[in-house]
């Protein structure tokens, strides 16, 4: 890249000045499985962690119920309780953002800001329906407002960091002016890395460049009325993927958000609107020394617009209720082009449009001082169509003849259907109870029915006749029950949980085809922690079993039993942490699906990290990942093909990361 990093950052920030914004996360009282805010303060912890990680989503790896699927140096895709891709919703400051790559080179979590590292939460149960039903999980990212200390009217930070494995470099910062009632903030960052090495010293094609700029702001009147907004621009360049047929030389993301709200009666109302535009280019020649015999390029884009109106009220001293309506429209378009012949080889996403309107109501009542009951219901109308399904391109037959082809013909040949217009009426609901049977102890039970419409790729992907979606798929229905016990006694805390998810019409991808099956997922989780303020220890365990009930065999891409042991020390602002991540061998696989090319061996990885104040407003953060230089890959990582040989992308070998962060 010829453009200078500093120039790109400044340009991205200035591009965001067309509007101002900020973020406010609605509080719903959910009990959260993950809330990544450890450290002296939430803001300091997020800045410190962001300084030594290429993507904020990496922080979720500290929870045993979350696995991260790797395809390259960027674009880590979370797998929650064995559920992946379209079953995991990602909400960025309340916005639902879609990726623009059919192969998920750019999952929604790659949009998370590294300059303003957000608080990350994971929701796995339907304790609220305002953001839609949860089938697998929700990743909720919340960007905190700036904190102004005392009479100060400005605040900000600057971080400089790097890593040895891949020679990574990063710089990011922010500056805000105002007060807690009115502020404007500018933020930006740039990071890059070369190809890293795995534990065996083998180079993994994983280099990338990433730059972002963001402007946000907020104003609150004396009567409680507020207006908040945000605009951001992210540019990813020259992102390489090992074993994949293509790399991603360019991905641009523009996000816009506006929020209004005010108190009303015994509660408040909130109106939020957003837009997310993602443009993505991938090809097989621009980043490769050996040019492919046929140059192919895919240009794809996605456009998302949404609006959500909610009303929260306290009916009585013991009852809260909420209702809301939201509307979201999406457009996906992706075309595979033969560069040499200057023709379209396939409409991978044939101009797919989706309109969704949803309405929900939920209520929570404390019927006794130690017992609260909740319930909610939601209806979603989802309409999808492929506007370019009948547009033709040429397909070369095995005998050398060329015939006209279209997405509609592909669907007909593979599934026997030509109807690409779909309308789903989805009804979801939940009931929950929280019984505090003793001081600092509670029993939580959540039962839910969640309906998911198949995603754009599952229904409409069309890569000639090799990878074809199924427009005739039925909606996926999850019937879930979760029981957990939470407790605290002295310095100890614990939370065991058990859950079952009976899925009707589970969407299974097998040999690049999509079918509905009946499935069941069973899971057990446990957390045990101890802390005396200086020393702390946390043990986390997660196990999930996925079953294809139609074929009486395992579901593909289910993570093995995972265990994480952490020991930490905190004293006068200094923090040290030792982490041991272990995973059992995964031999319950579905080799016929093509998603599990083989079983996966178990592994144990040892990590160290620390944060140290150097002076009042300057701190040093460091980490040594994979201390013993193990060669390993997560079972859920994408299986890549190199010729006829399938392999998983190995994680980096021993990596030392350091960063200096100044705050004022």
N, C-alpha and C positions, 0 to 999 in steps of 0.2 A: 504494500500500500504506500502510495506516495504522499498522501495527506498526513500532516503532522498530528500526533495524538492531541496536543493542546489545542490546536486549531479545530479539531473535530469536536472536542468537548465544548469549547466556546460557541461554536456554530450550532451545536445541538441545543445548548441553553438558550441562545438567542432565538432559535426557531420556536422554542416553547413560549416566548413572551407574547404570543398572540392572544393568550388568555391566561387567567390565574386560577389556582385551585388549592385544594387541601383534602384531607380525608377524615371522616369520622366513622368509627365502627359502631354499629348498633349493638347494644348489649342485650342479650337474651337470657342470661343466667344459665347457659349450658355448662354442664360439667365437661371439661375438655381433657382429652387423653394426652395431648401434648401442648405445652405453652412454652416456647423457647425464649425465656427472659432471664436466664441465670446471670449472676454477676453483681457488681456493686450497685448498678442501676440498670433498668431495662435498656435505656438508650446506649449506655456505655458498653453493655454486653453485646448488643447487636453490632455496634461499630467495630468492636474488637473481633468478633467472629467473622464479620464480613471482610476484615482486613487480611485474613489468611485462607479464605475459601473463594474458589472461582465462581460458585453459584450459591445463593442463600439457601436453596433447597437442600444442600448438603447437611445442614444442621438437623434435618429430620432423621438422619441416619443414627442419631443417638437414641431413637426409640426402636425397640425390637419388633414392633408390629409394622414397621415401614421398611421397605427395600427400595433401592434406587437402581433403575435399569439404565445401563450405560451403553451408548452407541458410539460415542466419541469423546472429545475433550469438553464439549458443552452439550446441553440438552438432556440432563439427567431427568428421568421420568419416574415419578413415585409410584410404587405398588403398595397398596394399603390392604392388609389382611388378605392378600392373594388377589385383590381386585386391581385392575390396571386400566390405563388409557381412558376410554369413554366412561368408565364406571367411577372415575375419580374427577370430581369437579374442582376447579381452581378458581378462587375468587380473589382478585387483586384489588384491595381497597373497595370491596363490594362489586367490582366489575367482573363479569364472566368473559374471559378472553379465549379465543380458539386459536390453534396453531394453523399454519398455512402449508404444511408439508404432509402429504398422504402417508409418508413413512415415519412421521413424527421426529424429524430432525430438530424441530423447534416446538417441543411440548409447551403448554401454557406456563409451566414453572420457569422456563428460560426467560420469561418476561419480568421476573422478580428483580427489583432494583438492588444493585450492589452498592450504589452511592448512599442510599438511605435504607439500610437493611431493615426489613419489616419484622414485626412479631409474627411468628408462624404458629398456627394452631391446626390440629387435626380433629375433625369430627367424623365419627363412625356410626352414630345412632341418630335417628330422627327425633331429637328433642325440640326441634323447631322446623317449620316448613317454609319460612319466609324466603330462603334462597333456593328452594326446590327440594325434592325428595332426595335422600341419600341412599344410593344403592351400594357403592363400595366405600367411598369416603369423600370428604371435602377438605381441601387445603385452603385455609383462610389466612390471607396475608394482610396485616394491618400496619400501615405506616403512621407512626406516632407524630403528633404535632411537635414543633420545636419547644424546648423548655427555656424560659427566660428567668434567670436567677436574680432575685433582688430587684434593683432598679435598672438592671441591664436591659437595653433595648435591641441588642444584637446577640446572636449566638451562631455557632457554626463548628465545623471540623475540617481537618485536612489529613488524609492518610496516604502514606507512601509505603509500598510493600513489594515483595517478590518471593520467588521460590526457586530452588535449584533444579528440580526435576522438570525439564522443559523450559528452563530459564524464563519463568513467568515474571511479569511486571504489572504493577497496578498503581493508579493514582486516582483518588476520588475526594470529593469535598462538598461542603454545603455552607451557605450563609443565609441567615434569616434575620429580618428586622421587624420589630413591632412589639406586641404583647400577647398575652394569652387570649385577648378578645379580638385582636386583629393583627395579622402578620402576612408577610410575603417571604417566600423562601426559594432560593435558586440552588440546584444541586446538579452535579455531573460527575462522570467517572470514565476511565479508560483502563482496560486490562487486556493483556495478550499473553500467549504462551506458545512455545514451540511444541514439537512432538515429545511426549514423555516416554520414559522407559519403564517396563514392568519389572517384577522382581528378578527375572532371569537376564535383565539387561537388554531385552529386545525392544526396539523402538516401535511405539504405537502411533499411527497417524492420528494426531489429536490436536494439532495446532489451531489457533483461532485468534481473532481480534474482536473486541466488543467495546462499544462506546455508547454512552447515554447522557441525556440532558433532561432536566425536569424543572418545572416551575409550579409551585402550588401556593395557595393562600386561603385565608379565611377571615370572616368578619362576623361578630356577634353583637346584636343590639341589646340595649338594656332590658327589653321585654322578652329576651330569649330567642328571638328570631335569628337565624344564622344562614349564611351562604358560604359555600366552600367550592373549590374547583381545582382542577389539576390538568396539566398538559405535559406529555413527555414524548421523547423520541429516542429510540434505540436502534443502533446500527451494528449488525454482526457481519463480519467480513472473513472470507477465506477459512471457513470452518471445515475441517477434514474429518472423514469418517473411515475407519479401517474396515476393509472387507466389503463395504457397500459399493454398489455400482456407481454411485455419484457422491460428490461433495457439495457443499453449499457456499458458493462464493459471495452470496449477498442475501441478507434478510433485514428488512426494515419494518419497524413497528411504531405506529403512532397511536397514543392513547389520549382520550379526552374525557373529562368527568366533571359534572356539575351537580351540587347537592344543596337542597333547601330544606329547612325544617323550623319548627317552632313549638312551644308548649300549646296545648289545647285541652280544655276541661281538666281531667285528672290524668293527663298523659302528654303525648306529643305526636306530631305527624312528621313524616320524612318523605321527601321526593328526591329521587336520584335518577339522572340520565347519563348515559355514557356511549362512547363510540370507540371501537378498536379496529384499526386497519393494519393488516400484516401482508407484506409482499415478500415472496421467497423465490429464489432462483437456485436450482441445483443442476449440475452437469457432470459429465464424465471425462472432461478434457482440460479445463482451465487450470486446475491445481495438480495435475499429474504429469510426471516426466514422460511416461510412456502413453502416448495418445491412443485412445481406443480406435479400433478399425472403423467404427461408425460413431461420429460425434452426435451425442444426444443431449438435449437440454429441456428441463421442465421449468416452466414459469407458472407459479401458482400464487393465489391470493385468497384472503378471506376478509370479509367485512362483517362486523358485528355492531349492532345498535340496540340499545335497551333502555327501558325506563321502568322504575319501580316506585310504587306509592304504598306506604305502610302507615297504619294508625295503631298506636299502643295506648292502652287505657287501664286504669285501676278501677274496677267496678266497685269493689268493697275493700275493706281492710285485708281480706283474705283471698281476693280473687283478682287476677290480672288477665286481660285478653288482648289479642292483636288480630288484625285482619289486614289484608293487602291484595294488590293486584299488580301484575307486571307483564310487560310485553317485550319480546326480543325477536329480532330478525337477523338472519345470517345469510351470507352469500359465499359460496366456495367455487373456485374455478381453477383448474389445473390442466395444462396441455403438455403432452410429451412431444417434442419437436425433433425431427431429423435435421440437424444443422446443415449437413452437406447437401441434402436434397431440398432444403427449405420447404418442408411439408410437415403437417401434423401427423404424427405416428399413432396418437391415441389421446382421447379426452379422458384423462385419469379421473378428474372430478368434472363431470359434464354440466357445468353451470348450475350447480345445486343451490336451491333456495329453500330456506326453512323459516316459517313463522310460528312463534309459540306465544300463547297468551295463558296466563295462570292466575288463579285466585286462591287464597287460603284463609282459614280461620283457625285460631288455636287459643286455648284457655288453660290457666293453671290456678288451682284452688288448694289452699291449705285447710284441710278439713279438721285437722288436729294440730296442736303445736309441733308435733314430731312427724306429721305425715302430710305430704303434698302430692296431689294427683294432677296430671296434665293430659291433654288430648288435642289433636289437631287433624284437620282434613284439608286436602288440596286437590284442585282440578286443573289439569293442563290440556289444552288443545294444541296439538302439534300437526302442522301441515308441511309436507316436503314435496318438491318436484325437481326434476332434472331438465332444465330448459334446453340443453344442448344434446340430449340423449339421442336425437335422430340425426344430428350432423355427422356426415360421413368422413372417413379417412381410409387410406388403403392398407390392406393386410396381405402380406406375402405368405402364400400357402407353402407347405412342405415340398410340393412338386414344382415350385418356382412361379406359379401363376399368381397374379395380383387381383384381389377382389375388393370391392367396396365394403367397408365395415362401419358400424356405429355402436354406441354403448347399448342401445336398445337390442340390436342383434346379438350382442354378447350376452346380455341378460337372458334372452330367449334361448340361445344355444346351451347355456349352462344350467339355467333354472326353469326354463319353459314359461317365462313371464315377459310380457311387453309393457305392462302397466308400471309407469314410474311415478305416478302421483299417489301420495300416501297421506292419510289423515288418521291421527291417533287421538283417542279420548282417554286420558290417563287420570285415574283417581288414586291418590295416595293418602295415607293416614298413619297416626301413631297414638298410642296410649303409654303413659309413663307414671311411675310412682317413685317417691323418695321417702324412705322410712328411716328416721334417725332413732334407732332402737336403743341407743345408749349415747352418752356424751362422746363426741368426736368419732362416732361410728354410724355408718348408714348402709342401708341395703337399697340398691337402685335396680329397677326392672323397667325395660323398655321393649315394647312389642310394636312392630311397624310393618306396613305394606307399602312398598315403594315401586313405582312403575317408571321404566326408562325406555324412551324411544331409541332405537338403534341409531348410531351416529352416521355421519356423511360417508365415511369410508366403509363401514359395515354394509350400508345399503347401496352405495353408488360407485365405489371405486372401480375403475375399468382400465387396466393395463393390458391392452389387447385381450388375449384369452388366458393370460398367465395368472392374473390376480383380479378377481371379479367380485364385486359386492352383490348383495341379494336384495332387490327392492321389495321382495315379498316377505321379508322377515317380520315376525310378530314382535310386539313390545315385550320387554324383559320385566318379569314381576318378581320382586324380592320380598320374601316373608321372613322377617328377622326377629329373633328374640335374644336379648342380652341381659345377663344378670351379673352384677358386680357388688363387691363389698369393699367399702373404703373405711379406713380407720387410722387413728393417730393416738399414740400413747407415749408420753415423755418425749424422748428424742427419736422415736421410731414412727414410721408411717408405712402403710401397705395398701395394696389394691389388687386382689385377684378378680378375674372376670372370666366368664364363659359365654359363648355365643353360638348361635346356629342360624344359618341363612339358607332357607329352602327356596330355590329359584326355578320358577316356571318359565319356559321359553328362553333360557339362557342362550346368548348369542355366542356360538363357538366358531372360531376360525380354525379351519383344518385344511391343509394343503391349498392355501390361498382361496378357499371357498368359505362361505358363511352359512351356518345352519342354526336352527333352534333346537335345543335339547332341554331336558330337565336335569338340574344339577343341585348339589348340596355342598355347602361349605360349613365346616365346624372349626371352632377356634378356642384356644385357651391362652390367657395372658396373665402375667403376674408382675407386680412391682413391690420391692421391699427397699426402704430407705432409712438411713440413720444420719443424724447430724447433731453436733454440739456447738455449731457456730463457727468453729475453726476447721474441724475435720468433718468429712461427709462421705457416705458411701451409698451407692444405688445399684440395685440388681434388677434387671428387666429380662423377662422371658416371654416369647410369643411362639405359638405353634398353630398352624392352620392346615386343614386337610380338605382338599377339593375333590369331589366325586362327580363323574359323568354318569348319571343314573341310567341313562338310556343304554349305554354300552358297558356299564359296570366296570369302569376303569377310572384312572386318575384324570383330573383336569390338567391341561398344560400350564406351564409357567407359574406354578405355585411355589413360593419360597419354602425352604426347609425350616426346621426348628432353629430359632435364633436366640442367643443369650448375650447380654451386654453387662459387663461389670465395670463400674466407675468408682474411683477413689479420688477425692478432691481435698485440697487444703487452701484455706483463705485466711489471710492475716494482713491487716493494715493496708488493704488495697491490692496486695499480692495474691495471685491465684495460681495454683498448680493442679493439673488434672491428669490422671492416668486412666486410660480406657482400654478394655480388652473386649473385642468383638469376636464372637464365636458363632459358627453355623454348622449344623450337622450335614452329613452327606444327604443329597436329595436323590433318592432312587425311585420315588413314585412319580413317573413321568409318562407322557403320552408321545411316544416316538412317531406315531402315524400322523400326528397333527403337523409336523414340521416346525413347531414352535419349541419343542424340546428335542434338540438334535442328539442329546445324550444325557446320561445322568451327570450330576455335578459332585465333585468331592467336597468334603467339609474343609473348613479353614479356621484359623485363629489369627487375628491381627491385633497388634499392640500399638497404641497411639499415645503420645504425650503432648501436652499443650500448657501454656502459661501466659499470664498477663502481669505486667509489673509497672507501677507508676515510677517515672523517672524524675518528674517534678510536678508542680501543681496541675498543669494542663497538658502534660505530655506522658504518653504511656507506650510501652513496648509489648507487642503481642507476638508469640512464636508458637510453632507446632512442629512436631516430628511425626508424620503419618507413616504407618507401616514400618515401625522401628527396625524390625528384623528382616526387612526386604523380602517379604513373602510374595510368591506369585499366586494370584488368586483372582477369581471373577465371581460376581454374584450370579446365582442361578437364574435370576429373572432378567439378566442383561440380554440384549438383543443377540440372536444367533445370526452371525454374518456368514456369507458364502464367498469363498475364494476358490474359483474353479468348482470342483466337486467336493471340496473339503469345508465342513462347517466348523465354526469355532465361536467362542464367546470373547467379548472384548475384555482383556485383563485390566484390572485396576492399576494405578501407578505403583511403582516400587517405592522404596524409601524416599520421602519427600520432606525437605526442610522449608518451612514458610516463616517469614518474619515480616513485621510491619510496624511502623511508627505512626501514632495517631495523636494529633494536637487538637484540643477542644478549647473553646472559649465561650 
